[in-house]
Amino acid sequence: MTSVRFRQLALSMPEAVESAHMAHPDFRVGGKIFATLGYPDARHAVLNLPPDEQRKLVETRPEVFHPAAGAWGRRGSTQVLLAKARETEVRHGLEQAWRKVAPKKLLARIGSELILDS
């Protein structure tokens, strides 16, 4: 997974926009961040996952996914080592992160259908 592809996938989420926070590109829906690129360094991205999804990814692929430090990590912020990440797992993570923060009206419109098809 490259940072270019991560950006493409993040921006393909419904109503997603790119912005910046603390000099890092981030991706938002309804004004809330669901993913960040280039943190803590250019090799990584961060997904704002529900804690149960974070646990699953970290347990399954600890060489790729790990909680961010401190309270951010305990609340679901999950670092992704892009070079080792598979597109399918990043797609899944982006969708889960997006769903965590998306406005309720938008979630109702989307329903449970997959957003990022293969």
C-alpha positions, -999 to 999 in steps of 0.1 A, spaced: 0 0 0 14 34 -9 4 68 5 -10 77 -29 -33 47 -29 -43 53 8 -53 88 -1 -73 76 -32 -92 51 -10 -98 76 18 -112 102 -7 -134 76 -23 -155 74 9 -188 92 7 -185 129 14 -149 125 24 -126 156 22 -89 161 27 -78 186 52 -48 189 75 -41 186 112 -8 193 129 9 194 94 -4 160 84 -30 153 57 -62 140 72 -95 127 58 -128 138 73 -165 133 70 -189 157 86 -159 176 99 -146 147 119 -113 129 112 -114 92 102 -79 88 89 -45 106 88 -16 102 65 21 106 74 19 101 111 41 94 130 62 94 99 59 91 61 58 53 63 25 53 83 -11 62 83 -36 63 112 -72 50 112 -97 62 139 -112 27 145 -138 15 169 -118 -2 197 -132 -37 188 -120 -33 152 -87 -21 164 -83 -52 186 -91 -75 157 -66 -59 133 -38 -57 159 -43 -93 169 -45 -105 133 -16 -84 118 5 -69 146 34 -63 121 11 -39 103 -13 -24 128 -7 -11 163 -24 13 187 -12 49 188 4 59 220 -16 69 251 -52 78 252 -55 82 214 -46 45 210 -70 35 238 -98 53 219 -91 35 186 -64 54 169 -45 27 150 -12 32 132 -8 14 99 26 5 84 17 12 48 44 -9 31 32 -41 48 -5 -34 46 -28 -53 22 -53 -32 2 -82 -53 14 -74 -48 51 -69 -10 46 -102 -8 27 -119 -25 56 -102 -3 81 -110 29 62 -147 19 60 -148 11 98 -131 44 106 -154 63 83 -185 47 98 -173 55 133 -175 93 127 -199 97 98 -231 117 105 -261 96 114 -281 109 84 -253 99 60 -250 65 77 -288 59 73 -286 68 36 -256 44 30 -270 16 52 -249 -16 56 -238 -19 20 -201 -20 14 -187 14 4 -153 3 -10 -159 -26 -33 -129 -46 -45 
